[in-house]
Amino acid sequence: MVKARSRCYPPLAPENGIPLQPGYIELVAEGDPLAGSAGEHVGKIKLLAWRGPGYIVDPKTDEAGVGWILAENWWSYQRPTFVTPPFAGYVSGHSTFSRAAAEVMTALTGDPYFPGGMSSFEIPRNEFLVFEEGPSVDMTLQWATYRDASDQCSLSRIWGGIHPPADDIPGRLMGMEIGVDAFNYASAMFGNNEPPTVNLTAPVNGASYNWGANIELTATASDADGSVTRVEFYQGSTLVGEDSNAPYSFTWLHPDVGDYTLTAVAIDDTGASTTSTAVGVSVIINIPGC
């Protein structure tokens, strides 16, 4: 049984699926100025939106303004010569990069607020826009925090019709992580971070194991000016296991016969790492009587 559409939802345009919103998104009716000389646009979707560059002759003195247009003639709010970049809209690059920058600035300065508690950008009347005259009044954009500024950068892409909201929030969430990771990576390379210490406590150097046995690897690790995020266990240059919680350990299951060099590597919260002293062990086949 197909249920009737709830009255809580706006009606949908036929065959198009876009919700109709009276006063904003409607269908062209007979007699509408947009219907066309032969009524060829009747039934099409029309939008109350920025009318686009077709209404601008001289960008220094003209403004397109807002009015009813056919949806098929919709323009995002920017110059007509803007070239669509060669990558997907999802996620919004502006949302990602601006939020990452805000996180870096917050970590770098040790304060989420702009110096003095406020930053501003002045926009003079009729001297800022390049594709039409505007804005009609002097404006001042203000932000208390770096994150406030990055959020407005993200929202500008929605207000300009360049990205839908679905592109925005995931980009911001990525930027939150990317900015912190970038700062920690740079701090480890250029800052005064003290690397962690690590000691492979088991097995002992020279230990011998029968073929088929497991080898228990354990390590101690600490970081004087931060925290240890994980300890990785290596056989030569091959990662065999890792542990993110103390006491750090890993069970190496049934290594083949041979001689092995084992180390533990501790990584701290800035990405700095330290490798333990190597330990040599052997796995042998123990034949009774030999």
C-alpha positions in Angstrom: 0.0 0.0 0.0 1.4 3.4 -0.9 0.8 6.0 1.8 -0.1 9.6 0.9 2.7 12.2 1.2 2.6 13.8 4.6 1.4 17.4 4.7 4.6 18.2 6.6 6.6 17.9 3.4 6.3 20.4 0.4 4.9 19.1 -2.9 7.4 17.9 -5.5 7.8 19.2 -9.0 6.6 16.6 -11.5 9.4 14.3 -12.7 12.1 16.4 -11.1 11.7 15.7 -7.4 12.8 19.2 -6.2 10.5 20.4 -3.3 8.4 23.3 -4.3 8.4 26.3 -1.9 5.8 29.0 -2.5 7.5 32.3 -3.0 10.9 30.6 -3.7 10.5 27.5 -5.9 7.4 27.3 -8.1 6.2 26.0 -11.4 5.8 28.3 -14.4 2.1 28.8 -15.1 0.3 30.1 -18.2 0.5 33.9 -18.3 3.7 33.9 -16.3 6.3 36.4 -17.7 8.7 33.4 -17.9 6.2 31.2 -19.8 7.7 32.1 -23.2 6.1 33.5 -26.4 4.6 30.1 -27.2 4.2 28.8 -23.6 7.2 26.6 -24.1 8.3 27.1 -20.5 4.9 26.3 -18.8 5.4 23.6 -16.2 9.1 24.2 -15.8 10.6 25.1 -12.5 11.3 28.7 -11.7 13.4 30.1 -8.8 13.5 33.4 -6.9 17.2 33.9 -7.1 20.1 36.1 -8.3 19.3 36.7 -11.9 22.8 36.0 -13.2 25.4 37.7 -15.4 23.0 38.1 -18.3 21.5 41.1 -16.5 24.8 42.9 -16.2 26.3 45.0 -18.9 28.8 47.1 -16.9 29.9 45.4 -13.7 31.0 48.7 -12.3 27.5 50.2 -12.4 25.0 47.3 -12.9 23.6 44.7 -10.6 21.6 41.7 -11.6 19.4 41.8 -8.5 17.1 39.0 -7.3 14.0 37.9 -9.3 12.2 35.0 -10.8 14.3 33.0 -13.3 14.0 29.6 -14.9 15.8 27.0 -12.9 17.7 25.9 -16.0 19.2 29.4 -16.2 20.4 29.5 -12.6 24.0 30.7 -11.9 26.1 30.4 -8.7 27.0 33.9 -7.3 30.3 34.6 -9.0 31.8 35.9 -12.2 30.7 34.1 -15.4 34.4 33.4 -16.4 34.9 31.3 -13.3 36.2 27.9 -14.4 34.9 24.9 -12.6 37.9 23.2 -11.0 38.8 19.6 -12.1 37.8 17.8 -8.9 34.6 16.6 -7.2 32.5 19.0 -5.1 32.4 16.5 -2.2 34.0 17.5 0.0 34.3 21.3 0.0 38.0 22.2 -0.2 37.3 25.6 1.3 35.7 24.0 4.3 38.6 21.5 4.7 41.5 23.9 4.2 40.0 26.8 6.2 39.2 24.6 9.2 42.7 22.9 9.0 44.2 26.4 9.0 42.1 27.4 12.0 43.3 24.4 14.0 46.9 25.2 13.1 46.6 28.8 14.2 44.9 27.8 17.4 47.7 25.3 18.2 50.4 27.6 17.1 49.3 30.6 19.1 48.0 28.6 22.1 44.7 30.6 21.9 41.6 30.1 19.8 41.0 33.9 19.7 42.4 36.4 17.3 44.9 38.9 18.9 42.9 41.4 20.9 39.9 39.0 20.9 38.5 40.1 17.5 39.5 40.3 13.8 37.7 42.2 11.1 37.6 42.8 7.4 36.3 46.0 5.9 34.1 45.9 2.7 33.5 49.3 1.2 30.2 50.1 -0.5 30.1 49.4 -4.2 33.9 48.7 -4.4 34.3 45.1 -3.5 32.4 42.9 -5.9 34.0 42.4 -9.3 31.1 41.0 -11.3 28.4 43.4 -10.4 28.1 46.6 -8.4 28.0 46.0 -4.6 27.6 45.7 -1.8 25.0 48.5 -1.4 26.3 49.5 2.0 29.7 49.5 3.8 30.2 46.2 5.7 32.5 44.9 8.3 33.0 41.1 8.8 34.1 40.2 12.3 35.3 37.0 13.9 36.3 36.3 17.5 38.1 33.0 16.8 40.0 31.4 14.0 37.3 28.8 13.8 34.6 31.5 13.5 36.4 32.8 10.4 36.8 29.3 8.9 33.1 28.6 9.5 32.2 31.7 7.6 34.5 30.7 4.8 32.7 27.4 4.6 29.2 29.0 4.7 30.2 31.4 1.9 30.4 28.4 -0.5 26.8 27.5 0.4 25.5 31.1 0.2 27.2 31.5 -3.2 25.6 28.4 -4.5 28.9 26.7 -5.1 28.5 23.8 -2.6 25.5 22.2 -1.0 25.5 21.7 2.8 26.3 18.0 2.2 29.8 19.1 1.0 30.5 21.4 3.9 30.3 19.6 7.3 32.3 16.5 6.2 35.0 18.9 5.0 35.1 20.7 8.3 35.4 17.5 10.2 38.3 16.4 8.0 40.0 19.8 8.5 39.7 19.5 12.3 41.9 16.3 12.1 44.2 17.4 9.3 45.1 20.7 11.0 46.0 18.9 14.3 48.0 16.2 12.5 49.8 18.8 10.4 50.8 20.9 13.4 52.0 17.8 15.3 54.0 16.6 12.3 55.7 20.1 11.9 56.3 20.3 15.7 58.1 17.0 15.6 60.3 18.1 12.8 61.0 21.7 13.7 59.9 22.2 17.4 61.6 21.4 20.7 59.7 18.2 21.3 61.5 15.6 23.3 61.1 12.2 21.7 59.8 9.3 23.7 61.9 6.6 25.3 61.4 2.9 24.7 62.9 -0.4 25.9 62.2 -3.9 24.5 62.0 -5.9 27.7 61.2 -9.3 26.1 62.5 -11.5 24.6 66.0 -11.2 25.9 69.0 -11.0 23.6 70.2 -14.4 22.4 66.9 -16.2 23.3 66.2 -19.4 21.5 62.7 -20.8 20.7 61.5 -24.2 19.4 59.9 -24.1 16.0 56.1 -23.8 16.4 56.3 -21.7 19.6 55.0 -18.2 20.0 57.3 -15.3 20.9 56.0 -12.8 23.4 57.2 -9.2 22.8 56.9 -6.7 25.5 58.2 -3.1 25.9 58.1 -0.1 28.2 57.8 3.4 26.8 57.3 6.9 28.1 57.3 10.5 26.9 58.5 13.4 29.2 56.6 16.2 27.4 53.6 14.4 26.0 52.2 10.9 25.7 53.0 7.7 23.9 50.3 6.9 21.3 51.5 3.5 20.4 54.5 1.1 20.3 55.3 -0.9 17.1 57.2 -4.2 17.1 59.5 -5.0 14.2 61.4 -7.9 12.9 64.1 -6.2 10.9 62.2 -3.6 8.8 58.9 -5.6 8.9 56.1 -4.5 11.2 54.8 -7.6 13.1 52.4 -5.9 15.5 51.6 -2.9 17.6 49.9 -1.9 20.9 48.3 1.4 21.8 48.0 0.8 25.5 50.5 0.1 28.3 51.8 -2.4 29.2 52.8 -2.7 25.5 52.9 -6.2 24.2 52.4 -8.4 21.1 52.3 -12.1 20.6 54.2 -13.1 17.4 52.6 -16.4 16.3 54.7 -19.3 15.1 57.6 -17.6 13.4 59.5 -19.8 11.0 62.9 -21.3 11.7 65.7 -18.7 11.4 67.5 -15.9 13.2 65.6 -12.6 13.8 66.4 -9.1 14.9 63.6 -7.5 17.0 63.0 -3.9 17.9 60.3 -1.8 19.4 59.4 1.7 18.2 57.6 4.2 20.4 55.6 7.1 18.7 54.5 10.1 20.8 51.5 12.5 20.3 53.5 14.7 18.0 54.5 11.9 15.7 58.1 11.7 17.0 59.5 8.2 17.4 62.4 6.3 19.0 63.7 2.8 18.3 64.8 0.5 21.0 68.1 -1.4 21.1 67.8 -4.4 18.9 67.5 -7.9 20.3 68.5 -11.1 18.5 66.6 -14.3 18.8 66.6 -17.7 17.0 63.9 -20.2 16.1 65.2 -23.7 15.8 63.9 -27.3 15.2 64.7 -29.3 18.3 65.2 -32.9 17.3 65.5 -35.3 20.3 68.9 -37.1 20.4 70.6 -34.5 18.1 
